Amino acid sequence: MQQHPRHPCVPMLHIGLLPLLSGESCPVCYNRGKAVAAMSEPEWQPYIETLRQRRRKVERQRQKRYQRAWQLAREAAELLRREYGVTRVVVFGSLLRPSMFDERSDVDIAAWGIAPQDTLRAMSAVAYLDSEIEVNLVDVSTCQPGILHVIEQEGVDV
């Protein structure tokens, strides 16, 4: 019997189950696969469907969070231009990689034209735009050259 490399206790008999377990914790691992041998494929179907439903729900939540994060980036850019005279705002980081954006991701933005005396106020203003998604502001006039290089290479204007 061939076994899944990440879940060695799960025999690869139940084709519908394995793609759902890839990269996730496996409830079957907890009982060392003993239940697997005792169940037929039709008996697994309710579990497979539950896993699919959970995965769809998680994906819907991720998409909703991703859309909200982009909305926050635009709101932050508008606030920075209006309140602090910022001339350019760029999004960088995980928001530019949808497949890597998850429930722990934040919004990373960089801004040009913040007056030195306003930097901390601007950072605080954008940090508290949302209670669930953190917005991090980088003032390009004070950031390290390596970070600025990444921002300029991958950043997207908002």
C-alpha positions, 0 to 999 in steps of 0.5 A: 500500500502506497502512503502519503509522504506528509501523512504516512499513516494515511493509505493512498486508497481514498483518493478524494481525501489526500488532496484535502490533507496536503499541508494540513494537520491530519486527524487520522495521524492522531490514531495512527491510521487504525480507523483507516483500515476499518473503514471502506471508501464509501464510509469516508465520504462524509468526512471527505465532504466535511473537509471540502466544506471546511476548505471552501469556507477557509478559502472564502474567509481568506478571499474576504480578508484579502479584499479587505486588506486591499481596501485598507491599503487604499484607505491608508493611501488616501489618509496619508495624502490628505492628512500628511501630504504624502506624494506616493504610496506603494503596497509591497509584501504578502498583499502582492502574493495572493497565494501567500496571503493568509489569516496572519498577513498584514498590509505593508505600505511605503510612503514618500513625502512624510515630514519628519515630525509627522512620521510617528503620527502617520504610522499610528494613523494607518496602524489603527484603521482596522481592528483585525488587519494590521497596516504597517507604514514604511517611511522611505526617507528613513528606511534601510537601503535594502528595504527600499530596494525591495519596495521599489522593485516589487511595489505597486502604487495605490 
